[in-house]
Amino acid sequence: MATEKLKIGSSLPEFNLIGIDKKHYSNDYFTDYKILVVIFSCNHCPYVQAYEERMKSLVNDYTQKGVGIIAINSNDAENYPDDSFENMQKRANERKFNFIYLRDETQITAKDFGATHTPEIFVFDSERKLRYHGKIDDNWQKEDKVENKYLRDALDALLAGKEIPVPETFSIGCTIKWKK
């Protein structure tokens, strides 16, 4: 369940990535958030596409509570052109993304996190220690059939100062498309 790099309690890896707005975002940009959610994402994966509305709902429901939510696309855009920077901008505009969407062109950030799938979730507390890793919920295909809202439960517990009921789940989705 845990990644090769990050275990529960590990520190947030340093990153400095370009967003679809062409601004650069590093760890320092997110210091005002009590909690930081990092979602490894992309454009072409059907699992991610199924979760996009849920990701937007998370932003709507948790930003005012001090939770920052960002998505990072690390996929190889040469062999998966749907995941290019230009197509990230296009998809974010078409789907009206309300979260910061970053490009990890070198794939170093994904490797530093030990990310393997899209979507794959990493939740860091106010001290930027990993407190949850895994998936958003237990039904990627049908939101109305979800029984366990793992990410929401983790966020609610952290915000309430309680232990996270399920701190790790296995990630489901497409594998990150690594450069050759």
Secondary structure as the mmCIF struct_conf table of DSSP 4:
data_model
#
loop_
_struct_conf.conf_type_id
_struct_conf.id
_struct_conf.beg_label_comp_id
_struct_conf.beg_label_asym_id
_struct_conf.beg_label_seq_id
_struct_conf.end_label_comp_id
_struct_conf.end_label_asym_id
_struct_conf.end_label_seq_id
BEND BEND1 GLU A 4 LYS A 5
TURN_TY1_P TURN_TY1_P1 ILE A 8 GLY A 9
HELX_LH_PP_P HELX_LH_PP_P1 SER A 10 SER A 10
STRN STRN1 SER A 11 SER A 11
HELX_LH_PP_P HELX_LH_PP_P2 LEU A 12 GLU A 14
STRN STRN2 ASN A 16 GLY A 19
TURN_TY1_P TURN_TY1_P2 ILE A 20 ASP A 21
BEND BEND2 LYS A 22 LYS A 22
STRN STRN3 HIS A 24 SER A 26
HELX_RH_3T_P HELX_RH_3T_P1 ASN A 27 PHE A 30
TURN_TY1_P TURN_TY1_P3 THR A 31 ASP A 32
BEND BEND3 LYS A 34 LYS A 34
STRN STRN4 ILE A 35 SER A 41
BEND BEND4 ASN A 43 HIS A 44
HELX_RH_AL_P HELX_RH_AL_P1 PRO A 46 TYR A 62
HELX_RH_3T_P HELX_RH_3T_P2 THR A 63 LYS A 65
TURN_TY1_P TURN_TY1_P4 GLY A 66 GLY A 66
STRN STRN5 VAL A 67 ASN A 73
TURN_TY1_P TURN_TY1_P5 ALA A 77 ASN A 79
HELX_RH_3T_P HELX_RH_3T_P3 PRO A 81 ASP A 83
BEND BEND5 SER A 84 SER A 84
HELX_RH_AL_P HELX_RH_AL_P2 PHE A 85 ARG A 95
TURN_TY1_P TURN_TY1_P6 LYS A 96 LYS A 96
BEND BEND6 PHE A 99 PHE A 99
STRN STRN6 ILE A 100 ARG A 103
TURN_TY1_P TURN_TY1_P7 GLU A 105 THR A 106
BEND BEND7 GLN A 107 GLN A 107
HELX_RH_AL_P HELX_RH_AL_P3 ILE A 108 PHE A 113
TURN_TY1_P TURN_TY1_P8 GLY A 114 GLY A 114
STRN STRN7 HIS A 117 THR A 118
BEND BEND8 PRO A 119 PRO A 119
STRN STRN8 GLU A 120 PHE A 124
TURN_TY1_P TURN_TY1_P9 SER A 126 GLU A 127
STRN STRN9 LYS A 129 LYS A 129
STRN STRN10 LEU A 130 GLY A 134
BEND BEND9 ILE A 136 ILE A 136
BEND BEND10 ASP A 138 ASP A 138
BEND BEND11 TRP A 140 GLN A 141
HELX_RH_3T_P HELX_RH_3T_P4 GLU A 143 LYS A 145
HELX_RH_AL_P HELX_RH_AL_P4 TYR A 150 LEU A 159
TURN_TY1_P TURN_TY1_P10 ALA A 160 GLY A 161
BEND BEND12 PRO A 165 PRO A 165
STRN STRN11 GLU A 168 GLU A 168
BEND BEND13 GLY A 173 GLY A 173
STRN STRN12 CYS A 174 THR A 175
HELX_LH_PP_P HELX_LH_PP_P3 ILE A 176 ILE A 176
#
